[in-house]
Amino acid sequence: MLDRIGRWCAALALLLGLGLSCQAAWAAGPTVLAAASLRESMNAAADAWAAKGHARPVISFAGSSALARQIEAGAPADIFVSADERWMDYLQARKLIRTATRRSFLANDIVLIAPKASPVKLAIKPGFPLARTLGSRRLAMADTNAVPAGRYGKEALQKLGVWNSVSGKIASAENVRVALAFVSRDETPLGVVYATDAKADPGVRVVGTFPRSTHTPISYPVALTARAANREAEAFRTFLISSRGKAVFARFGFRTN
């Protein structure tokens, strides 16, 4: 008799445990893979969403290139937010996003930064003496071959005619926030990051802003992935592109579309 009761209790505990596990999984927010430059703003958007009574999204930040390749490799994700159109195009061409949900909703600028205490002054214009100012030190940039911030920066420097003079002096970073940290810690005297990154780090100051005419327009698209399964994924995506969602990003310095 006691043995039967023990088995019944064990079975009940197992069922209750499974029920709680399923409930927890059901209650989890959507998984969002977002460009590193969105760290503060996307977290604020997630907090605003949770404050409305929703489960808070689970967010992972990295370079857009790394995130797109993770999705391609099968990483579980409901929403992808890229710092450029190119990596969203990459996934769309492979049918890894739901094209009808794709929307470009944010814009940004790229800036030249220096450590807060640095006295350096440079006017960003064609042929400006960037290489001479660097001397034997390096220019921090996100990977100029893959990461959007690095590609935008390289494009601007090429347009201004100074890329060839500094291409051998690049401190390459896996994403724009690592490049920002290089400058903030004074490991490099200058760096190229987004304007919103500079605003987020009190350890740096903006030396100058690259004219928008020198690079491809900086555009942040969002889309559901083809494998999106979370019941609130589309609702959160809709919130991000709504006027209320865009207002959150505007507080962090983003321009909105």
N, C-alpha and C positions, 0 to 999 in steps of 0.2 A: 504493500500500500504506500509506504513512504517513498519507495523507489519510483512508483508511478507518479506521485505528486512532484517528486524532484524533476522527473523528465518533463512533466507538464509545465513546471515553472521555467525550466530552461528553454522550452519551446516558446513560451510566452515572452520571455526576455528577448529571444532572438527576433521574434516578430515585431516587438516594440522597437528594438534597435534598428531593424530594417525600415520600419515606418518613419522613425526619426531621421534616418539617413536620407530617405527619399524626400521627406519634407524639407530637409536642409538643402538638398540639391535643387528642389523645385523653387525654393525661396532665394537662391543665389542670384545676384545681378548678372547682366550680360558681361562677357569677357571682351575687353576693348584693347586692341593693339594700337598705340598712338605714338606719333613722332616725338622724339625726346624734347623738342622745343615746346611741347604742350604740357609739360609736367605740372606746373602750378595751376594753369588755367583749366586743364581737363580734370584735375583733382577737385577744383572748386566747382566745376560743372557737375561732377559726380556727387559732391556734397549737397548741392542745390537740388539735385534729383532725389537724393535720399531724404532730404528734408520734406519732400512732398509725399512721403510715405512709401517710397519704392525701395527695393533692395539695392544697395549701393553697387554700382558696376565694379568689376575687378579689372584693373588697368595695368598694362605692362608697357613701359616706355623704352624705346631704342631708336636707332637710326631707321628711317623709312625703308631703306634697302634691306636691312636685316629683318625687319618685320615682314616685309613682302615675301622674302625667301622662306621665313618660318611658316607663313600661310601656305606657300607652295609645297612645303615639305609635310603639310598635314597638321600643323599646330592647331589645337582647338581655339577658335576665336569667332566671335559673333560680329564684331565691328572693326573696321580698319580705318584709321585716320592718317593720311600721308601728308608730308610736308611739300609734296609736289605732285603734279599730274602724272609724271612719267612712271612712277612706281604703281600708281593705281591703274594706268594703262597696261602695265606689265601683267597685273593680275586679271584685268578684264580680258586681255587677249587669250588668257589661259582658262577663261570661264570660272574663275575662282572668286568672283564677286557677283552680286546681284545688280546688274547694270542699271535697272530701273530705280535703285535706291542711291545711286551715286549723285553727290551734290558737292560742289565747291562752295565753301561758306566762309573761309577766312583768308586774309592776306597779311603780308609782313614786309619788312625791309631788312636789308643786310647792312651792317655797320662795321667800322673798324674800331676796335677797343684796345685799351691799355690798362695796366693796373691803376687803381684809384689814385695812388700817390705819384704816378708818372707825370713828368712835366712835358712829355712829347706833344708837339703840335704838327699837324699835317693837314693840308687842304687837299681833299680828294678831287683830283682833276687829271686830265690826260698827262702822262709822263711824270706824275708826282714822285718824289724821291723816297719811295718805300724801301727799296733795297739798301740805300745809303743809311737810312734811319735804323734799319735792323742791324747793320754792321755784321758782326759774326754770329749774331743770335738768330732765332727762328720766328716764323709767323705761324701761329696756331690756326689750323683750319680743319674742319671735318673732311673726311676722305673725299678728295676732289673728283674721284672717278665714280663714286657711287652714292654718297650721302647728299641729299638735296642742298643743304647749306654750303657744302664744299663746292658743289657744281655751280651754284649761283655765284659764289665768291670768285671762283676761277674765271667764269664768264665775264664778270665785271672787271677783273684785273686784266684780262685779255683785251677787252674793249678799250680800257684806259691805256693800253700799251706798256704795262709794267709786269705782266706775268712772267715773261722770259727772264727778267732780272731777279725774280724771287722764287721761281719754281724749284730751285735747288736748296731753298731755305725753309721749306714747309715742315712744320711739326704736325704730322697727320694724326687725326683723332678718329676714333670709331663712330662718334656722333658729335653733334654740335655742343652738347653740354660738357663733354670731355675737353673740347677746344676752349670753351669758356673757363673751365677750371684751370687749364694751363696758364691763362692770363691772370685769373684771380689770385693764383698762388705765386705769381711773378716768375713762373718757369719760362715764360716767353714774354717779350716786351710788347707784343702786339698780337691781335687775333682778329679773325673775321667770323662774326656770328650774326644771329638775327637781332633786331632791335629789341624784341621781347626778352631775349636771353640776357642782354645787357641790363635791362630794367629789373630783372629778377635777381641779379647778383650785385650787392653793394660793394664788392671788392674790385669792380671795374668801372671805367668811365668811357663814354663814347667820344672818340677822337673825331669821327666824321661819318656821315651816312652816304652810302653809294647811290648815285642817281639811279632812279628806276629804269631810265633809258639804257643803262649799261648791262642789264641782265633780263632774262625771261621773267615775266611777272610771277611773283611768289604766290602760289595758290595752294590751299589746303583742302583736298577733297575727302569726303567721308562716304562709306558704303557698307552695307551688310556683306559679309562673306557668303559664299555659296553654301557653306556648311552651317550657317547661323541657325541655332536651335533654341536659344533662350527666348522665352515668351515675351520678354520686355525689350528685346534688342531693337525692334523697329520703333517702339515708343521712345526709347532713349535717343536713337538717331534723330527722330523727329524733334525731340526737345533740343538737341544740339544745334539744329539749323533754324530753330524758331527765334523770334525776336528776344525772348527771355534767355534762351541759351546763348545767343550771340552777345547779349549784354554782359554775360559773365566773361567771355573772352575779351571783350572790349576793355574791361577793367584792367586787364593785364597787358594792354598795349596793342592788341591785334586789330587790324582793320577788318571789317566784315563785308561780305558780298550779299 
